């Protein structure tokens, strides 16, 4: 595991630069992408690199990490809309290489089946994930095991409140679909993106407590290719010996 801590104003550019480097060395990169507040500045920075001709998604595959059930198609708080708005609509990704949970409300089982078949045997080169306030990864809520499959999940109150913050309304979805931990653990690399002082306590639990399914992200520590990209606000509770502050 590598823990990279960056100053907040340098964080997104550094993650975007690392991502561009991966895409350049492996243009057919297969990756899953999270939504929400944390990755947004990384997407802004990578779109800027794309505009400057420094990165291309033309041969890449992008998988949407998770999706809410119950929001109407095209709802701005859906994960699909958030990822389209932040990244997919602004780069040269082939539309057929954007893999999402298709029409999830009509038939969640079919959406899961399609996602799994698109992931195929090869799976993911890069699993990029955020960290929930309750330690979740994607919508793999506390209590999820490392071998969990892509599936329908019941959302915790904390995750529902976060959805309200994205604009999902005062009665946010109760369930969602998520790529399971097994697919994330099988990826060649996992990047855990964490920013902000409000994530400092959970990040300390993820990185320094005994790994437990009760803090889903702590299970990622057994992945040999885990990199944690944290900003210094999120890293304030980490023991000094675990971090390598880069500027
Ligand atoms: P955030 O959400 O990036 O909006 O904080 C992360 C998550 O809940 O997975």
py3Dmol code that shows the C-alpha trace and the ligand (Angstrom):
import py3Dmol

protein = """\
ATOM      1  CA  UNK A   1       0.000   0.000   0.000  1.00  0.00           C
ATOM      2  CA  UNK A   2       1.195   3.463  -0.814  1.00  0.00           C
ATOM      3  CA  UNK A   3      -0.264   6.488   0.958  1.00  0.00           C
ATOM      4  CA  UNK A   4       0.280   9.731  -0.903  1.00  0.00           C
ATOM      5  CA  UNK A   5      -0.712  12.896   0.910  1.00  0.00           C
ATOM      6  CA  UNK A   6      -0.859  16.117  -1.030  1.00  0.00           C
ATOM      7  CA  UNK A   7      -1.722  19.693  -0.212  1.00  0.00           C
ATOM      8  CA  UNK A   8      -5.396  20.346  -1.070  1.00  0.00           C
ATOM      9  CA  UNK A   9      -4.600  22.727  -3.902  1.00  0.00           C
ATOM     10  CA  UNK A  10      -2.240  20.212  -5.547  1.00  0.00           C
ATOM     11  CA  UNK A  11      -4.272  17.052  -4.943  1.00  0.00           C
ATOM     12  CA  UNK A  12      -6.544  16.872  -7.982  1.00  0.00           C
ATOM     13  CA  UNK A  13      -3.840  17.784 -10.470  1.00  0.00           C
ATOM     14  CA  UNK A  14      -1.553  15.084  -9.099  1.00  0.00           C
ATOM     15  CA  UNK A  15      -4.212  12.387  -9.254  1.00  0.00           C
ATOM     16  CA  UNK A  16      -5.156  13.481 -12.777  1.00  0.00           C
ATOM     17  CA  UNK A  17      -1.501  13.406 -13.833  1.00  0.00           C
ATOM     18  CA  UNK A  18      -1.095   9.877 -12.451  1.00  0.00           C
ATOM     19  CA  UNK A  19      -4.257   8.812 -14.258  1.00  0.00           C
ATOM     20  CA  UNK A  20      -3.080  10.378 -17.539  1.00  0.00           C
ATOM     21  CA  UNK A  21       0.190   8.542 -17.137  1.00  0.00           C
ATOM     22  CA  UNK A  22      -1.674   5.219 -16.815  1.00  0.00           C
ATOM     23  CA  UNK A  23      -3.821   5.995 -19.867  1.00  0.00           C
ATOM     24  CA  UNK A  24      -0.759   6.904 -21.900  1.00  0.00           C
ATOM     25  CA  UNK A  25       1.150   3.777 -21.005  1.00  0.00           C
ATOM     26  CA  UNK A  26      -1.960   1.603 -21.467  1.00  0.00           C
ATOM     27  CA  UNK A  27      -4.441   3.283 -23.855  1.00  0.00           C
ATOM     28  CA  UNK A  28      -6.905   0.391 -23.520  1.00  0.00           C
ATOM     29  CA  UNK A  29      -7.129   0.910 -19.751  1.00  0.00           C
ATOM     30  CA  UNK A  30     -10.260  -0.563 -18.193  1.00  0.00           C
ATOM     31  CA  UNK A  31     -11.301   1.418 -15.123  1.00  0.00           C
ATOM     32  CA  UNK A  32     -14.215   2.065 -12.859  1.00  0.00           C
ATOM     33  CA  UNK A  33     -14.991   5.612 -11.849  1.00  0.00           C
ATOM     34  CA  UNK A  34     -16.777   6.926  -8.753  1.00  0.00           C
ATOM     35  CA  UNK A  35     -19.078   9.921  -8.544  1.00  0.00           C
ATOM     36  CA  UNK A  36     -19.717  12.480  -5.817  1.00  0.00           C
ATOM     37  CA  UNK A  37     -17.746  15.443  -4.552  1.00  0.00           C
ATOM     38  CA  UNK A  38     -14.321  13.860  -4.125  1.00  0.00           C
ATOM     39  CA  UNK A  39     -13.451  12.910  -7.723  1.00  0.00           C
ATOM     40  CA  UNK A  40     -15.040  15.968  -9.323  1.00  0.00           C
ATOM     41  CA  UNK A  41     -11.861  18.128  -9.306  1.00  0.00           C
ATOM     42  CA  UNK A  42      -9.863  15.161 -10.628  1.00  0.00           C
ATOM     43  CA  UNK A  43     -12.289  14.902 -13.553  1.00  0.00           C
ATOM     44  CA  UNK A  44     -12.024  18.665 -14.124  1.00  0.00           C
ATOM     45  CA  UNK A  45      -8.233  18.360 -14.210  1.00  0.00           C
ATOM     46  CA  UNK A  46      -8.227  15.358 -16.542  1.00  0.00           C
ATOM     47  CA  UNK A  47     -10.685  17.095 -18.896  1.00  0.00           C
ATOM     48  CA  UNK A  48      -8.237  19.988 -18.974  1.00  0.00           C
ATOM     49  CA  UNK A  49      -5.411  17.585 -19.850  1.00  0.00           C
ATOM     50  CA  UNK A  50      -7.618  16.155 -22.600  1.00  0.00           C
ATOM     51  CA  UNK A  51      -8.256  19.681 -23.944  1.00  0.00           C
ATOM     52  CA  UNK A  52      -4.504  20.233 -24.034  1.00  0.00           C
ATOM     53  CA  UNK A  53      -4.023  17.020 -26.011  1.00  0.00           C
ATOM     54  CA  UNK A  54      -2.215  15.323 -23.149  1.00  0.00           C
ATOM     55  CA  UNK A  55      -4.533  12.384 -22.602  1.00  0.00           C
ATOM     56  CA  UNK A  56      -7.014  10.324 -24.590  1.00  0.00           C
ATOM     57  CA  UNK A  57      -9.803   7.927 -23.609  1.00  0.00           C
ATOM     58  CA  UNK A  58     -10.334   6.786 -27.204  1.00  0.00           C
ATOM     59  CA  UNK A  59      -9.354   3.182 -26.477  1.00  0.00           C
ATOM     60  CA  UNK A  60     -10.295   3.065 -22.801  1.00  0.00           C
ATOM     61  CA  UNK A  61     -13.282   1.476 -21.066  1.00  0.00           C
ATOM     62  CA  UNK A  62     -15.029   3.314 -18.230  1.00  0.00           C
ATOM     63  CA  UNK A  63     -17.339   1.478 -15.822  1.00  0.00           C
ATOM     64  CA  UNK A  64     -19.708   3.373 -13.563  1.00  0.00           C
ATOM     65  CA  UNK A  65     -18.979   2.216 -10.013  1.00  0.00           C
ATOM     66  CA  UNK A  66     -22.526   2.391  -8.693  1.00  0.00           C
ATOM     67  CA  UNK A  67     -26.018   3.743  -9.264  1.00  0.00           C
ATOM     68  CA  UNK A  68     -29.114   4.655  -7.278  1.00  0.00           C
ATOM     69  CA  UNK A  69     -32.351   2.812  -7.742  1.00  0.00           C
ATOM     70  CA  UNK A  70     -35.530   4.845  -7.943  1.00  0.00           C
ATOM     71  CA  UNK A  71     -34.332   8.045  -9.569  1.00  0.00           C
ATOM     72  CA  UNK A  72     -35.942   8.781 -12.937  1.00  0.00           C
ATOM     73  CA  UNK A  73     -33.675   8.304 -15.981  1.00  0.00           C
ATOM     74  CA  UNK A  74     -31.474  11.338 -16.514  1.00  0.00           C
ATOM     75  CA  UNK A  75     -31.993  12.670 -12.953  1.00  0.00           C
ATOM     76  CA  UNK A  76     -29.073  15.025 -12.245  1.00  0.00           C
ATOM     77  CA  UNK A  77     -28.259  13.210  -8.983  1.00  0.00           C
ATOM     78  CA  UNK A  78     -27.988   9.817 -10.672  1.00  0.00           C
ATOM     79  CA  UNK A  79     -24.455   8.495 -10.795  1.00  0.00           C
ATOM     80  CA  UNK A  80     -24.710   8.181 -14.567  1.00  0.00           C
ATOM     81  CA  UNK A  81     -25.618  11.866 -14.948  1.00  0.00           C
ATOM     82  CA  UNK A  82     -22.896  12.932 -12.524  1.00  0.00           C
ATOM     83  CA  UNK A  83     -20.203  10.984 -14.393  1.00  0.00           C
ATOM     84  CA  UNK A  84     -21.430  12.124 -17.807  1.00  0.00           C
ATOM     85  CA  UNK A  85     -21.489  15.719 -16.632  1.00  0.00           C
ATOM     86  CA  UNK A  86     -18.062  15.589 -14.963  1.00  0.00           C
ATOM     87  CA  UNK A  87     -16.116  13.438 -17.415  1.00  0.00           C
ATOM     88  CA  UNK A  88     -17.749  11.317 -20.104  1.00  0.00           C
ATOM     89  CA  UNK A  89     -19.345  14.160 -22.087  1.00  0.00           C
ATOM     90  CA  UNK A  90     -16.059  16.054 -22.225  1.00  0.00           C
ATOM     91  CA  UNK A  91     -13.543  13.480 -23.440  1.00  0.00           C
ATOM     92  CA  UNK A  92     -13.151  11.213 -26.469  1.00  0.00           C
ATOM     93  CA  UNK A  93     -14.481   8.056 -24.789  1.00  0.00           C
ATOM     94  CA  UNK A  94     -16.297   5.826 -27.281  1.00  0.00           C
ATOM     95  CA  UNK A  95     -19.980   5.865 -26.189  1.00  0.00           C
ATOM     96  CA  UNK A  96     -20.031   2.064 -26.354  1.00  0.00           C
ATOM     97  CA  UNK A  97     -17.102   1.973 -23.912  1.00  0.00           C
ATOM     98  CA  UNK A  98     -19.070   3.744 -21.169  1.00  0.00           C
ATOM     99  CA  UNK A  99     -20.524   0.879 -19.151  1.00  0.00           C
ATOM    100  CA  UNK A 100     -23.324   1.793 -16.803  1.00  0.00           C
ATOM    101  CA  UNK A 101     -26.178   0.121 -15.016  1.00  0.00           C
ATOM    102  CA  UNK A 102     -28.631   0.262 -17.871  1.00  0.00           C
ATOM    103  CA  UNK A 103     -32.255   1.089 -17.083  1.00  0.00           C
ATOM    104  CA  UNK A 104     -31.755  -0.084 -13.491  1.00  0.00           C
ATOM    105  CA  UNK A 105     -35.288   0.662 -12.280  1.00  0.00           C
ATOM    106  CA  UNK A 106     -36.955  -1.516 -14.900  1.00  0.00           C
ATOM    107  CA  UNK A 107     -34.882  -4.641 -14.280  1.00  0.00           C
ATOM    108  CA  UNK A 108     -32.006  -4.387 -11.778  1.00  0.00           C
ATOM    109  CA  UNK A 109     -31.069  -8.020 -12.355  1.00  0.00           C
ATOM    110  CA  UNK A 110     -30.589  -7.426 -16.075  1.00  0.00           C
ATOM    111  CA  UNK A 111     -28.558  -4.270 -15.377  1.00  0.00           C
ATOM    112  CA  UNK A 112     -26.258  -6.252 -13.082  1.00  0.00           C
ATOM    113  CA  UNK A 113     -25.939  -9.073 -15.576  1.00  0.00           C
ATOM    114  CA  UNK A 114     -24.999  -6.636 -18.343  1.00  0.00           C
ATOM    115  CA  UNK A 115     -22.426  -4.894 -16.143  1.00  0.00           C
ATOM    116  CA  UNK A 116     -20.846  -8.200 -15.139  1.00  0.00           C
ATOM    117  CA  UNK A 117     -20.759  -9.436 -18.710  1.00  0.00           C
ATOM    118  CA  UNK A 118     -19.125  -6.163 -19.842  1.00  0.00           C
ATOM    119  CA  UNK A 119     -16.532  -6.511 -17.076  1.00  0.00           C
ATOM    120  CA  UNK A 120     -15.912  -9.996 -18.413  1.00  0.00           C
ATOM    121  CA  UNK A 121     -13.098 -12.212 -17.353  1.00  0.00           C
ATOM    122  CA  UNK A 122     -10.525  -9.464 -17.808  1.00  0.00           C
ATOM    123  CA  UNK A 123     -12.150  -7.182 -15.226  1.00  0.00           C
ATOM    124  CA  UNK A 124     -10.605  -3.886 -14.242  1.00  0.00           C
ATOM    125  CA  UNK A 125      -7.079  -2.585 -14.629  1.00  0.00           C
ATOM    126  CA  UNK A 126      -7.794   0.336 -12.329  1.00  0.00           C
ATOM    127  CA  UNK A 127     -10.504   0.598  -9.685  1.00  0.00           C
ATOM    128  CA  UNK A 128     -10.825   4.236  -8.708  1.00  0.00           C
ATOM    129  CA  UNK A 129     -13.044   4.640  -5.647  1.00  0.00           C
ATOM    130  CA  UNK A 130     -14.026   7.254  -3.086  1.00  0.00           C
ATOM    131  CA  UNK A 131     -14.535   6.794   0.637  1.00  0.00           C
ATOM    132  CA  UNK A 132     -17.931   7.131   2.276  1.00  0.00           C
ATOM    133  CA  UNK A 133     -18.273   8.787   5.664  1.00  0.00           C
ATOM    134  CA  UNK A 134     -19.245   5.348   6.974  1.00  0.00           C
ATOM    135  CA  UNK A 135     -16.272   3.665   5.288  1.00  0.00           C
ATOM    136  CA  UNK A 136     -18.189   2.383   2.289  1.00  0.00           C
ATOM    137  CA  UNK A 137     -16.653   1.872  -1.148  1.00  0.00           C
ATOM    138  CA  UNK A 138     -19.035   2.410  -4.032  1.00  0.00           C
ATOM    139  CA  UNK A 139     -22.270   1.340  -2.384  1.00  0.00           C
ATOM    140  CA  UNK A 140     -20.593  -1.547  -0.589  1.00  0.00           C
ATOM    141  CA  UNK A 141     -21.937  -0.526   2.785  1.00  0.00           C
ATOM    142  CA  UNK A 142     -20.552  -1.545   6.202  1.00  0.00           C
ATOM    143  CA  UNK A 143     -20.814  -5.296   6.659  1.00  0.00           C
ATOM    144  CA  UNK A 144     -19.838  -6.086   3.084  1.00  0.00           C
ATOM    145  CA  UNK A 145     -17.318  -8.887   2.638  1.00  0.00           C
ATOM    146  CA  UNK A 146     -14.314  -8.824   0.311  1.00  0.00           C
ATOM    147  CA  UNK A 147     -15.880 -11.429  -1.983  1.00  0.00           C
ATOM    148  CA  UNK A 148     -19.179  -9.588  -2.485  1.00  0.00           C
ATOM    149  CA  UNK A 149     -20.538  -9.561  -6.015  1.00  0.00           C
ATOM    150  CA  UNK A 150     -22.123  -6.821  -8.110  1.00  0.00           C
ATOM    151  CA  UNK A 151     -25.615  -6.553  -6.680  1.00  0.00           C
ATOM    152  CA  UNK A 152     -28.546  -4.588  -5.279  1.00  0.00           C
ATOM    153  CA  UNK A 153     -27.804  -3.063  -1.878  1.00  0.00           C
ATOM    154  CA  UNK A 154     -29.808  -1.330   0.805  1.00  0.00           C
ATOM    155  CA  UNK A 155     -28.353   2.087   1.544  1.00  0.00           C
ATOM    156  CA  UNK A 156     -27.486   3.285   5.023  1.00  0.00           C
ATOM    157  CA  UNK A 157     -28.841   6.544   6.416  1.00  0.00           C
ATOM    158  CA  UNK A 158     -25.442   8.162   5.976  1.00  0.00           C
ATOM    159  CA  UNK A 159     -25.327   7.251   2.280  1.00  0.00           C
ATOM    160  CA  UNK A 160     -28.906   8.448   1.806  1.00  0.00           C
ATOM    161  CA  UNK A 161     -28.052  11.796   3.404  1.00  0.00           C
ATOM    162  CA  UNK A 162     -25.102  12.113   1.017  1.00  0.00           C
ATOM    163  CA  UNK A 163     -27.491  11.435  -1.891  1.00  0.00           C
ATOM    164  CA  UNK A 164     -29.716  14.269  -0.670  1.00  0.00           C
ATOM    165  CA  UNK A 165     -26.617  16.478  -0.792  1.00  0.00           C
ATOM    166  CA  UNK A 166     -26.201  15.558  -4.475  1.00  0.00           C
ATOM    167  CA  UNK A 167     -29.778  16.712  -5.154  1.00  0.00           C
ATOM    168  CA  UNK A 168     -31.615  13.388  -4.869  1.00  0.00           C
ATOM    169  CA  UNK A 169     -34.355  15.040  -2.809  1.00  0.00           C
ATOM    170  CA  UNK A 170     -35.583  14.906   0.764  1.00  0.00           C
ATOM    171  CA  UNK A 171     -36.580  11.235   0.354  1.00  0.00           C
ATOM    172  CA  UNK A 172     -33.491   9.878  -1.342  1.00  0.00           C
ATOM    173  CA  UNK A 173     -33.253   6.348  -2.753  1.00  0.00           C
ATOM    174  CA  UNK A 174     -33.240   3.487  -0.284  1.00  0.00           C
ATOM    175  CA  UNK A 175     -31.387   1.073  -2.569  1.00  0.00           C
ATOM    176  CA  UNK A 176     -28.682   1.089  -5.168  1.00  0.00           C
ATOM    177  CA  UNK A 177     -26.574  -1.070  -7.426  1.00  0.00           C
ATOM    178  CA  UNK A 178     -22.852  -1.408  -6.963  1.00  0.00           C
ATOM    179  CA  UNK A 179     -19.894  -3.183  -8.435  1.00  0.00           C
ATOM    180  CA  UNK A 180     -19.015  -5.642  -5.689  1.00  0.00           C
ATOM    181  CA  UNK A 181     -15.838  -5.779  -3.637  1.00  0.00           C
ATOM    182  CA  UNK A 182     -14.643  -8.897  -5.467  1.00  0.00           C
ATOM    183  CA  UNK A 183     -14.345  -7.024  -8.751  1.00  0.00           C
ATOM    184  CA  UNK A 184     -12.538  -4.171  -7.003  1.00  0.00           C
ATOM    185  CA  UNK A 185     -10.173  -6.553  -5.205  1.00  0.00           C
ATOM    186  CA  UNK A 186      -9.480  -8.338  -8.509  1.00  0.00           C
ATOM    187  CA  UNK A 187      -8.434  -5.095 -10.233  1.00  0.00           C
ATOM    188  CA  UNK A 188      -4.729  -4.720 -10.978  1.00  0.00           C
ATOM    189  CA  UNK A 189      -4.653  -1.431  -9.070  1.00  0.00           C
ATOM    190  CA  UNK A 190      -6.971   0.302  -6.628  1.00  0.00           C
ATOM    191  CA  UNK A 191      -6.880   4.029  -5.994  1.00  0.00           C
ATOM    192  CA  UNK A 192      -8.715   5.293  -2.926  1.00  0.00           C
ATOM    193  CA  UNK A 193      -9.423   9.014  -3.241  1.00  0.00           C
ATOM    194  CA  UNK A 194     -10.052  10.916  -0.016  1.00  0.00           C
ATOM    195  CA  UNK A 195     -10.295  14.638   0.638  1.00  0.00           C
ATOM    196  CA  UNK A 196     -11.493  16.964   3.374  1.00  0.00           C
ATOM    197  CA  UNK A 197     -11.340  17.180   7.144  1.00  0.00           C
ATOM    198  CA  UNK A 198     -14.756  15.503   7.417  1.00  0.00           C
ATOM    199  CA  UNK A 199     -13.096  12.290   6.166  1.00  0.00           C
ATOM    200  CA  UNK A 200     -10.119  12.422   8.574  1.00  0.00           C
ATOM    201  CA  UNK A 201     -11.620  10.185  11.244  1.00  0.00           C
ATOM    202  CA  UNK A 202     -12.882   7.499   8.883  1.00  0.00           C
ATOM    203  CA  UNK A 203      -9.608   7.535   6.936  1.00  0.00           C
ATOM    204  CA  UNK A 204      -7.708   6.881  10.179  1.00  0.00           C
ATOM    205  CA  UNK A 205     -10.001   3.934  10.922  1.00  0.00           C
ATOM    206  CA  UNK A 206      -9.574   2.602   7.382  1.00  0.00           C
ATOM    207  CA  UNK A 207      -5.785   2.743   7.504  1.00  0.00           C
ATOM    208  CA  UNK A 208      -4.846   2.090  11.100  1.00  0.00           C
ATOM    209  CA  UNK A 209      -7.536  -0.105  12.721  1.00  0.00           C
ATOM    210  CA  UNK A 210      -7.731  -3.854  12.246  1.00  0.00           C
ATOM    211  CA  UNK A 211      -9.346  -4.448   8.808  1.00  0.00           C
ATOM    212  CA  UNK A 212     -13.015  -5.351   9.178  1.00  0.00           C
ATOM    213  CA  UNK A 213     -16.061  -5.649   6.923  1.00  0.00           C
ATOM    214  CA  UNK A 214     -17.666  -3.072   9.234  1.00  0.00           C
ATOM    215  CA  UNK A 215     -15.376  -0.511   7.580  1.00  0.00           C
ATOM    216  CA  UNK A 216     -15.537  -1.747   4.021  1.00  0.00           C
ATOM    217  CA  UNK A 217     -12.611   0.303   2.714  1.00  0.00           C
ATOM    218  CA  UNK A 218     -10.271  -1.261   5.282  1.00  0.00           C
ATOM    219  CA  UNK A 219     -10.549  -4.523   3.313  1.00  0.00           C
ATOM    220  CA  UNK A 220      -8.730  -2.822   0.433  1.00  0.00           C
ATOM    221  CA  UNK A 221      -5.539  -2.862   2.537  1.00  0.00           C
ATOM    222  CA  UNK A 222      -4.944  -6.469   1.585  1.00  0.00           C
ATOM    223  CA  UNK A 223      -4.814  -5.436  -2.084  1.00  0.00           C
ATOM    224  CA  UNK A 224      -1.157  -5.385  -3.191  1.00  0.00           C
ATOM    225  CA  UNK A 225      -1.747  -2.515  -5.612  1.00  0.00           C
ATOM    226  CA  UNK A 226      -3.574  -0.087  -3.331  1.00  0.00           C
ATOM    227  CA  UNK A 227      -2.674   3.595  -3.524  1.00  0.00           C
ATOM    228  CA  UNK A 228      -4.386   6.058  -1.214  1.00  0.00           C
ATOM    229  CA  UNK A 229      -4.447   9.589  -2.567  1.00  0.00           C
ATOM    230  CA  UNK A 230      -5.428  11.812   0.365  1.00  0.00           C
ATOM    231  CA  UNK A 231      -5.260  15.531   0.801  1.00  0.00           C
ATOM    232  CA  UNK A 232      -3.634  16.872   3.933  1.00  0.00           C
ATOM    233  CA  UNK A 233      -7.022  17.802   5.450  1.00  0.00           C
ATOM    234  CA  UNK A 234      -8.167  14.173   5.266  1.00  0.00           C
ATOM    235  CA  UNK A 235      -4.808  12.989   6.614  1.00  0.00           C
ATOM    236  CA  UNK A 236      -4.784  15.042   9.825  1.00  0.00           C
ATOM    237  CA  UNK A 237      -5.574  12.060  12.057  1.00  0.00           C
ATOM    238  CA  UNK A 238      -3.036   9.692  10.503  1.00  0.00           C
ATOM    239  CA  UNK A 239       0.081   8.910  12.507  1.00  0.00           C
ATOM    240  CA  UNK A 240       3.042  10.790  10.981  1.00  0.00           C
ATOM    241  CA  UNK A 241       4.899   7.555  10.302  1.00  0.00           C
ATOM    242  CA  UNK A 242       2.273   6.345   7.826  1.00  0.00           C
ATOM    243  CA  UNK A 243       2.260   9.347   5.542  1.00  0.00           C
ATOM    244  CA  UNK A 244       4.611  10.716   2.980  1.00  0.00           C
ATOM    245  CA  UNK A 245       3.624  14.330   2.385  1.00  0.00           C
ATOM    246  CA  UNK A 246       4.349  15.361  -1.166  1.00  0.00           C
ATOM    247  CA  UNK A 247       3.919  18.767  -2.648  1.00  0.00           C
TER     248      UNK A 247
END
"""
ligand_1 = """\
9
LIG
P -18.147 12.083 -1.640
O -18.808 10.664 -1.514
O -17.024 11.951 -2.602
O -19.261 12.953 -2.188
O -17.708 12.482 -0.280
C -17.993 9.552 -1.370
C -18.842 8.366 -1.067
O -19.815 8.492 -0.305
O -18.514 7.282 -1.572
"""
view = py3Dmol.view(width=600, height=400)
view.addModel(protein, "pdb")
view.setStyle({"model": 0}, {"cartoon": {"style": "trace"}})
view.addModel(ligand_1, "xyz")
view.setStyle({"model": 1}, {"stick": {}})
view.zoomTo()
view.show()
